[in-house]
Amino acid sequence: MERGCKRLNCQTCGIEIPAGGIFYIGRAEIISGSDGILPDTDESADRMIAKALHEINKGKCEQELMNEVHQEIKLILCGRCRLIFRDRILDMIKY
């Protein structure tokens, strides 16, 4: 696959990646989770739906609502930034 005249840069540090050079795609995916347990509530289903619709209509755009359920982040990385990206993610793990 030929890149033609399109320049490719690391999206973190900005260094230009030469044609045919090695680069990496860093990808993080954030997906909402559930433990399968529904909260105990005395609210009717209709009331819960009405509250949810109110939250939706309260000014959040479609993309903001989608990002609360699923978000994918992709970065073009040089070799140095690949290591930094990996290490920062691994450093977040505490438990």
N, C-alpha and C positions, 0 to 999 in steps of 0.2 A: 504494500500500500504506500503510495507516494504522497508526501506531504505538500509537494509543490512549494509555493512561496510562503505558506503559512508558518509563522514563527511559533515555537512552543516554549513557554516559560514556566518555571516552577511557580505555582500560585501562592507559595509561602514567602520565599525570599526573592523571587523575581529573576533569578539567574536564567539565562537562555540555555535551552537544551538543544545541542546541535543536531542537525539532521542525522538520523541513524544512531543518535545517542541514547543511552539508557535513561529511562525515567520510570516513575511508579505512579500508580493510581491509588491514592489513599481513600478509603470509603468507610464512612460510619453510618450506621442505620439505627434509628431510634424508633422503637415500636411500642405502643401502649401495651401493657400487660394486665393480666387478671389472674387472681388466685382461684377464681371460680365461685367465690362466696359472695352472695348478694347481701348488702346491708339490710338488717332488720329494720323495717319502717312500717308505720301505721298509715302512710300516705297511700292514696289510691293510685292506680296506674295512670289514670287520667291526669291527676295532679302532678305526678312525676313527669309526664310527657309535656304538660303545660310549662313546667319550670324549665325543662330542657329547651323547649322552643323559645322561651323568654331569653335564655342565655345565648342562643344562636342569633336572635334578632337584636341583641344588645350592642351590636357594632363590630363584631368580629367578622372579617371577610372569610370567604371560603378557604383560602390558603391557610389562614391562621387556624381555622378549625381542623383542616386536614393535618397540619403540623402537630396538633395535639394527639393525633392517632398514629401517624407515620411520617418520618422525616429521613431523607437520605442526603448525605453530604459527600460530595466527591471532590478530590483535590488532585491536581497534577503535581507531583513532587520530584525533586532531585534526590539523589542518594542521601545527602546529608539531612535534608528535611524529612525524608522517609523515616530515618532513625529517631528524629525528634518527635514526629507524629506518633510513632509506635510507643516511645518511652513515655510520652505524656498520657496516653491512654492507659498504659500499664501502671503508671504512677497513681491513677485515680482509684485503683482497686485497693481497698483497705480491709475488707472483711470477707 
